[in-house]
Amino acid sequence: MLALLVIVYAWQRRRNRTRALPVAAPSVRAISATFGNTLQIGVPMIAALFGEAGLSIHITIISLHALTILTVLTALVEMDLARERRHLGHSNSHLLKVVGRTARNTIIHPVVLPVLAGLVWNALLPPLPAVVDETLLTMSQAVVPLCLVLIGMSLAYYGVRGAAKGAIAISVLKLIVLPAVVLVVGHWGMGLDGTALAVVVIAASLPVGSNALIFAQRYETMEAETTAAIVFSTFAFVLTAPIWLAVLKLVMSPR
C-alpha cells in the first residue's frame, strides 16, 4: 500500500512540473488512490464474509491504516508547502523551522491526532467507564449516515464537471491496481494464505474512504475530484468485490 502511495505521489509530482496543479495535488491524489473505506464498508463486509477471525485481522489493519497513510502524506504535503513558501519568499527557510512546522502539522491533524490520542489512552490509561463507552458507541452509529449525507452534499456543491476523468483513474487504481499489488506481495512475496490473505486483499479492494475528502478539504485541493472518486469507486465496488472474491478462491484453491 505504501509502495503504491509513493509511486502515485512521485508520478504526480513529476507531472506537476509541467502542469499548473496545486502544490498539494500529488498528496491528495495519492491518498485517494490508497485510502480505503475500511470502517463503514469494510467492517460489516469482513464480518459477514470471514467472521470473528477475519474481523480481528481487519481491526488490526484499521488501527494502522489511517495513522500510517495520513502521517506519511501529511508530512509529504507539508514539506511541499514549505518548499513552495520558501520558493516564493513567504517564510523563513531555516531547515529546523521547516521540520518543526511539518512535524506539528502532521500531528495536529483532524484524523491523525484522534488516532494517536486513542493509542495513548489505550496504552497508558484505564478503560472508559461503561456509561461513557456506551454513550460514545451510540453516537458512533450516526457516523455512516452522516458521512453519506456529507459526501452527497459535497458532490452537489463541487460538481463533477472536469473531475470525472481523474476520479475514474483514481477508482481504477484503488479498486484494481492496489488489491492486485497486495495479492502479489502478500501471497507470493510474504507467503500469506487463507483468511489472512483474503482479509488484506479485500481490505485493499475497498472503495475510497471519506478521510480522503477531509484531507482534500484541509488543503483546499481537488475536492471535486476526490468526492467524485469516493462516489464512483463506491458504486464500482459492487462489481469489483465479487471479482476479487473469485480471484481469491482461485488463488487459494488446493492444486
C-alpha positions in Angstrom: 0.0 0.0 0.0 2.8 2.4 0.9 4.6 1.5 -2.2 1.7 2.4 -4.4 1.2 5.6 -2.4 4.8 6.7 -3.0 4.6 5.8 -6.7 1.4 7.8 -7.2 2.8 10.7 -5.3 6.1 10.7 -7.2 4.2 10.3 -10.5 2.0 13.3 -9.7 5.0 15.4 -8.5 6.7 14.8 -11.8 3.5 15.8 -13.7 3.2 18.9 -11.6 6.4 20.2 -13.1 4.6 20.7 -16.5 1.1 21.3 -15.3 -0.3 24.2 -13.2 -1.7 22.0 -10.5 -1.9 22.9 -6.8 1.1 22.1 -4.6 -0.9 19.6 -2.6 -2.3 17.8 -5.6 0.2 14.9 -5.6 -0.6 14.0 -1.9 -4.4 14.4 -2.4 -4.4 12.0 -5.4 -2.1 9.6 -3.5 -4.4 9.4 -0.6 -7.4 8.9 -2.8 -5.7 6.0 -4.6 -4.7 4.2 -1.4 -7.1 5.2 1.5 -10.0 2.7 1.7 -13.3 2.8 3.4 -12.1 0.2 6.0 -14.7 1.1 8.6 -18.1 1.9 7.2 -17.9 -0.7 4.4 -15.0 -2.8 5.5 -16.1 -3.9 9.0 -19.6 -5.2 8.1 -18.3 -6.9 4.9 -15.3 -8.6 6.6 -17.5 -9.7 9.5 -20.1 -11.2 7.1 -17.5 -13.0 4.9 -14.9 -14.1 7.4 -16.4 -13.9 10.9 -14.6 -13.1 14.1 -11.3 -14.5 12.8 -11.3 -12.2 9.8 -12.6 -9.2 11.8 -9.8 -9.4 14.3 -7.3 -9.1 11.4 -9.2 -6.3 9.8 -9.4 -4.3 13.1 -5.6 -4.5 13.2 -5.4 -3.1 9.7 -7.8 -0.3 10.6 -5.6 0.6 13.7 -2.6 1.2 11.4 -4.3 2.2 8.1 -5.3 5.8 8.8 -2.3 6.5 11.1 0.3 5.3 8.6 -1.1 6.8 5.4 -2.2 10.1 6.8 1.1 10.6 8.7 3.2 9.9 5.7 1.1 12.0 3.3 0.7 14.9 5.7 4.4 15.0 6.2 4.9 15.0 2.4 2.3 17.7 1.7 3.6 19.9 4.5 7.2 19.6 3.1 5.8 20.5 -0.4 4.0 23.5 1.0 7.1 24.6 3.0 9.2 24.3 -0.2 6.7 26.4 -2.1 6.6 29.1 0.6 10.4 29.2 0.7 10.4 29.4 -3.2 8.0 32.4 -3.0 10.0 34.0 -0.2 7.0 34.0 2.2 8.6 32.0 5.0 11.8 31.5 6.8 13.9 28.9 5.0 15.7 27.7 8.1 15.7 23.9 8.0 14.8 23.4 11.7 11.8 25.7 11.4 10.5 23.9 8.3 11.0 20.5 10.0 9.2 21.7 13.2 6.3 23.2 11.3 6.0 20.0 9.3 6.0 17.8 12.4 3.4 20.0 14.2 1.0 20.0 11.2 1.5 16.2 10.8 0.4 15.5 14.4 -2.2 18.2 14.8 -4.5 16.7 12.1 -8.3 16.0 12.4 -7.7 12.3 11.8 -4.1 11.6 12.9 -4.5 13.3 16.3 -7.6 11.4 17.5 -5.9 8.1 16.4 -2.8 9.0 18.4 -4.8 10.0 21.4 -6.7 6.7 21.3 -3.5 4.7 21.2 -2.0 6.7 24.1 -5.2 6.2 26.2 -5.3 2.5 25.4 -1.7 2.0 26.4 -1.5 4.2 29.5 -4.9 4.9 30.9 -7.7 2.7 32.4 -10.7 1.7 30.2 -13.5 4.2 29.9 -16.4 3.9 32.3 -19.2 1.8 30.9 -21.6 4.7 30.7 -19.2 6.8 28.7 -18.3 3.8 26.5 -21.9 3.1 25.7 -22.7 6.8 25.0 -19.8 7.0 22.6 -20.9 3.8 20.9 -24.4 5.1 20.4 -23.0 8.4 19.0 -20.7 6.4 16.6 -23.7 4.8 15.0 -24.5 8.1 13.4 -21.2 8.2 11.6 -22.2 6.2 8.5 -25.4 8.1 7.6 -23.7 11.5 8.3 -20.8 10.7 6.1 -23.1 9.7 3.3 -25.1 12.9 3.6 -21.9 15.0 3.7 -20.4 13.2 0.7 -23.7 13.8 -1.2 -23.7 17.5 -0.2 -20.0 17.8 -1.3 -20.8 16.2 -4.7 -23.7 18.7 -5.2 -21.5 21.6 -4.1 -18.4 20.8 -6.1 -20.0 19.1 -9.1 -18.4 16.5 -11.3 -17.5 18.7 -14.3 -13.8 18.5 -15.1 -13.3 15.9 -12.3 -14.7 12.7 -13.8 -11.5 11.7 -15.7 -9.3 11.9 -12.7 -11.9 10.3 -10.4 -12.2 7.3 -12.8 -8.4 6.9 -12.9 -8.2 7.0 -9.1 -11.0 4.5 -8.8 -9.1 2.1 -11.1 -6.0 2.4 -9.0 -7.9 1.9 -5.8 -10.2 -1.0 -6.9 -8.0 -2.9 -9.2 -4.3 -1.9 -9.0 -3.9 -1.7 -5.2 -5.6 -5.1 -4.4 -3.6 -6.7 -7.2 -0.3 -5.4 -5.7 -1.4 -6.5 -2.2 -2.3 -10.0 -3.5 1.0 -10.5 -5.3 3.1 -9.2 -2.4 1.1 -10.9 0.3 0.7 -14.3 -1.3 3.9 -14.8 -3.4 6.1 -12.3 -1.6 5.2 -12.9 2.1 3.6 -16.3 1.9 0.1 -15.3 3.2 -2.8 -17.7 2.6 -6.2 -18.5 3.8 -8.2 -15.9 5.9 -5.2 -13.6 6.4 -4.6 -13.2 2.6 -8.3 -12.8 1.9 -8.8 -10.1 4.5 -5.8 -8.0 3.4 -6.8 -8.2 -0.3 -10.4 -7.3 0.4 -9.4 -4.5 2.6 -7.2 -3.2 -0.2 -10.0 -3.5 -2.7 -12.4 -1.3 -0.7 -13.6 2.0 -2.3 -12.0 5.4 -1.5 -12.7 6.4 2.1 -14.2 9.6 3.3 -11.0 10.7 5.1 -9.5 11.4 1.6 -12.1 14.1 1.3 -11.3 15.5 4.7 -7.6 15.6 3.6 -8.5 17.4 0.3 -10.6 19.9 2.1 -7.9 20.6 4.7 -5.6 21.7 1.9 -8.4 23.1 -0.3 -7.2 21.0 -3.2 -9.2 18.8 -5.7 -12.2 18.5 -3.5 -14.4 17.8 -6.6 -12.2 15.0 -7.9 -11.9 13.4 -4.5 -15.6 13.5 -3.9 -16.3 12.0 -7.3 -13.7 9.3 -6.7 -15.5 8.3 -3.5 -18.8 8.1 -5.2 -17.6 6.4 -8.4 -15.4 3.8 -6.5 -18.3 3.0 -4.1 -20.7 2.2 -6.9 -18.0 0.3 -8.9 -17.1 -1.7 -5.8 -20.4 -3.6 -6.2 -18.9 -5.0 -9.4 -15.3 -5.4 -8.4 -15.8 -7.1 -5.0 -17.2 -10.3 -6.4 -14.4 -10.4 -8.9 -11.7 -10.2 -6.2 -13.5 -12.9 -4.1 -13.5 -15.2 -7.2 -9.7 -14.4 -7.7 -9.0 -15.3 -4.1 -10.9 -18.5 -4.4 -8.9 -19.4 -7.4 -5.5 -18.5 -5.8 -6.2 -20.3 -2.6 -7.8 -23.4 -4.0 -5.7 -26.6 -3.5 -3.7 -27.6 -6.5 
